[in-house]
Amino acid sequence: MGIFSWFGETEIERKHKENEIVVKTLKSKGKSKSSINITVGDIISGTAIDSKGYANEVVIFLRRNKKDR
């Protein structure tokens, strides 16, 4: 993938790629406790839906390095 390939992409292609990039796998907070893949698209939308349809809220926390605390 080169830098010029970005110019030819449509918004639909970009959204599809966002939903393919898995950032982390976590357990759902719903009753099923199933594993869900958190994707870039989930982080942007703020929710990740598990296999049973439970909507998990996705929140990112930033903190200082241990040396700076």
C-alpha positions as CSV (number, residue, x, y, z in Angstrom):
1,M,0.0,0.0,0.0
2,G,1.6,3.2,-1.1
3,I,0.8,6.8,-0.3
4,F,-0.9,7.4,-3.6
5,S,-3.4,4.6,-3.0
6,W,-5.1,6.8,-0.4
7,F,-6.2,9.3,-3.0
8,G,-8.2,6.7,-5.0
9,E,-10.1,5.3,-2.0
10,T,-13.8,6.1,-1.5
11,E,-15.3,6.7,1.9
12,I,-16.9,3.3,1.8
13,E,-13.6,1.6,1.2
14,R,-12.0,3.5,4.1
15,K,-14.8,2.5,6.5
16,H,-14.4,-1.1,5.4
17,K,-10.7,-1.0,6.2
18,E,-11.4,0.6,9.6
19,N,-13.6,-2.4,10.5
20,E,-11.0,-4.9,9.5
21,I,-8.1,-3.6,11.6
22,V,-8.3,-5.4,15.0
23,V,-6.7,-3.4,17.8
24,K,-7.4,-5.7,20.7
25,T,-9.5,-8.7,21.7
26,L,-11.4,-8.3,25.0
27,K,-14.3,-10.0,26.8
28,S,-17.8,-8.5,26.5
29,K,-19.4,-7.0,29.6
30,G,-22.8,-8.6,28.6
31,K,-24.2,-11.8,30.0
32,S,-22.5,-13.9,27.3
33,K,-19.0,-12.8,28.3
34,S,-17.9,-13.7,24.8
35,S,-14.6,-12.5,23.2
36,I,-15.0,-9.5,20.9
37,N,-12.5,-7.9,18.6
38,I,-12.1,-4.2,19.1
39,T,-11.5,-2.6,15.7
40,V,-10.5,1.0,14.7
41,G,-14.1,1.5,13.6
42,D,-15.4,0.5,17.0
43,I,-13.1,3.0,18.7
44,I,-14.3,5.8,16.4
45,S,-17.9,5.0,16.9
46,G,-17.5,4.4,20.7
47,T,-19.3,1.0,20.8
48,A,-18.4,-2.6,20.2
49,I,-21.3,-5.1,19.7
50,D,-20.8,-8.7,20.8
51,S,-22.3,-11.8,19.2
52,K,-25.5,-11.6,21.3
53,G,-26.1,-8.0,20.4
54,Y,-24.9,-6.3,23.6
55,A,-23.4,-2.9,22.9
56,N,-20.2,-2.4,24.9
57,E,-18.9,1.1,25.4
58,V,-15.3,1.7,24.1
59,V,-13.3,4.2,26.1
60,I,-9.6,5.1,25.8
61,F,-7.7,6.3,28.8
62,L,-4.3,8.1,28.5
63,R,-1.9,8.3,31.4
64,R,1.7,9.3,32.0
65,N,4.7,7.1,32.0
66,K,5.6,5.4,35.3
67,K,8.7,7.6,35.5
68,D,6.6,10.8,35.3
69,R,4.2,9.8,38.1
